[in-house]
Amino acid sequence: MVASERALYQDLERQVTVAAATGWSIDRIEVDALVDAALDSTCRVDALDRRGLARWLDEEIRRLGGPVEQAWRERGKRLSAVDDLLVLTRIRMLLARAEERALDCPFWVETEHPFRGRQISEGTWQVSMGGGGKGIVVVQADELDLQFGGAGRLLFGRTFARGDALYVGAELGASASFPKDAMGERTALELGIDLVTPLVYRRTLTNTYLELEAGWLGHATEDDWGAFDHGVHVGAAFGGRALRTRFLFPGAAFGVSWERTFLDGPDVTSVKVGLRVAFDLDL
């Protein structure tokens, strides 16, 4: 496939698989519900590339044993045995329906050469924003404690072909705890802040993504907000990205991080687990 065909395929694949995740019923009804969003992509692809994608889909469906109805019967009437074939068939139906509606394309939506996709982010600069809550396990010497908090982050980066992306940015977090005093009693609330400057690698699949990150950590408490203890931060997150909403891609992720803060006394190790919402903006 040429670049425009591949981008259109990925757009339609995302629309089909997101719709199927909530339950796919009657083909005609599901396709009609998706066609307006599909036109946002297909209207930007010239007719030759749309036909090229249609031919590729027909060849792939035949290669995988289609039509899907025949393959389903031959494979014991199990939908799990025709998963890939079913997705390709639905993409082909959606493309055909969008072709029928191509005359509805507004005049101000022009074809793009090459088309880079509306539901994917490849070869573009991007801002990613997110925030959420965390549970924190803190270990210092032989002491173990629990804390709770939240964090917000702002990242700026570049997306590449095949779903790879790199970001840099900052994350500001806040935490609250009831540390034990010399008598072992929890009497006072202590607030803290964490500043992280991570380098983030993201690998995007069809509708999900995996992130790996590492960077500098600064930690301060209300005793002196300007006195940051230095440390290191590493983390990973697994998330999902919804379809484009106007100019944003909303999503959510589950993340885990390990942090080490270096002190004059025993160092502090923290394990943070939490959920965050995220919004990606292509520039």
QUILINFEN-V30517 format. One record per residue. N is the residue number from 0. NEAR is the number of other ideal C-beta (glycine too) atoms within 12 Angstrom. Layout:
N|NEAR + N|NEAR
This chain:
0|22 + 1|21 + 2|24 + 3|29 + 4|30 + 5|27 + 6|35 + 7|47 + 8|38 + 9|34 + 10|41 + 11|48 + 12|35 + 13|39 + 14|43 + 15|40 + 16|32 + 17|31 + 18|31 + 19|27 + 20|17 + 21|12 + 22|10 + 23|26 + 24|14 + 25|12 + 26|24 + 27|16 + 28|15 + 29|27 + 30|32 + 31|21 + 32|22 + 33|36 + 34|31 + 35|20 + 36|29 + 37|43 + 38|31 + 39|31 + 40|42 + 41|46 + 42|31 + 43|31 + 44|43 + 45|23 + 46|20 + 47|17 + 48|30 + 49|39 + 50|22 + 51|24 + 52|39 + 53|31 + 54|19 + 55|24 + 56|34 + 57|22 + 58|16 + 59|24 + 60|29 + 61|19 + 62|14 + 63|26 + 64|22 + 65|26 + 66|20 + 67|30 + 68|18 + 69|17 + 70|26 + 71|22 + 72|15 + 73|17 + 74|21 + 75|11 + 76|14 + 77|14 + 78|20 + 79|12 + 80|18 + 81|27 + 82|20 + 83|25 + 84|30 + 85|31 + 86|33 + 87|34 + 88|36 + 89|36 + 90|43 + 91|36 + 92|35 + 93|44 + 94|41 + 95|26 + 96|31 + 97|37 + 98|29 + 99|19 + 100|24 + 101|25 + 102|13 + 103|18 + 104|26 + 105|14 + 106|9 + 107|7 + 108|18 + 109|13 + 110|21 + 111|21 + 112|15 + 113|21 + 114|37 + 115|25 + 116|37 + 117|33 + 118|37 + 119|39 + 120|39 + 121|27 + 122|23 + 123|23 + 124|20 + 125|34 + 126|27 + 127|45 + 128|25 + 129|40 + 130|26 + 131|27 + 132|24 + 133|36 + 134|25 + 135|33 + 136|25 + 137|35 + 138|21 + 139|24 + 140|13 + 141|7 + 142|17 + 143|17 + 144|27 + 145|23 + 146|36 + 147|24 + 148|30 + 149|26 + 150|36 + 151|28 + 152|41 + 153|26 + 154|37 + 155|25 + 156|30 + 157|24 + 158|35 + 159|21 + 160|20 + 161|18 + 162|26 + 163|23 + 164|36 + 165|23 + 166|36 + 167|25 + 168|25 + 169|27 + 170|43 + 171|25 + 172|39 + 173|27 + 174|36 + 175|25 + 176|27 + 177|19 + 178|27 + 179|18 + 180|11 + 181|7 + 182|7 + 183|11 + 184|10 + 185|15 + 186|12 + 187|15 + 188|15 + 189|23 + 190|22 + 191|36 + 192|29 + 193|40 + 194|30 + 195|39 + 196|27 + 197|40 + 198|26 + 199|42 + 200|28 + 201|37 + 202|22 + 203|34 + 204|20 + 205|27 + 206|28 + 207|24 + 208|35 + 209|25 + 210|39 + 211|25 + 212|36 + 213|23 + 214|29 + 215|26 + 216|38 + 217|28 + 218|39 + 219|25 + 220|27 + 221|18 + 222|15 + 223|12 + 224|15 + 225|12 + 226|15 + 227|22 + 228|29 + 229|24 + 230|28 + 231|27 + 232|37 + 233|28 + 234|36 + 235|26 + 236|39 + 237|25 + 238|32 + 239|26 + 240|38 + 241|27 + 242|32 + 243|26 + 244|17 + 245|12 + 246|15 + 247|22 + 248|36 + 249|24 + 250|34 + 251|25 + 252|35 + 253|27 + 254|39 + 255|27 + 256|39 + 257|25 + 258|41 + 259|25 + 260|32 + 261|20 + 262|18 + 263|9 + 264|11 + 265|15 + 266|21 + 267|35 + 268|28 + 269|38 + 270|26 + 271|37 + 272|25 + 273|32 + 274|24 + 275|34 + 276|28 + 277|37 + 278|29 + 279|40 + 280|26 + 281|26 + 282|15
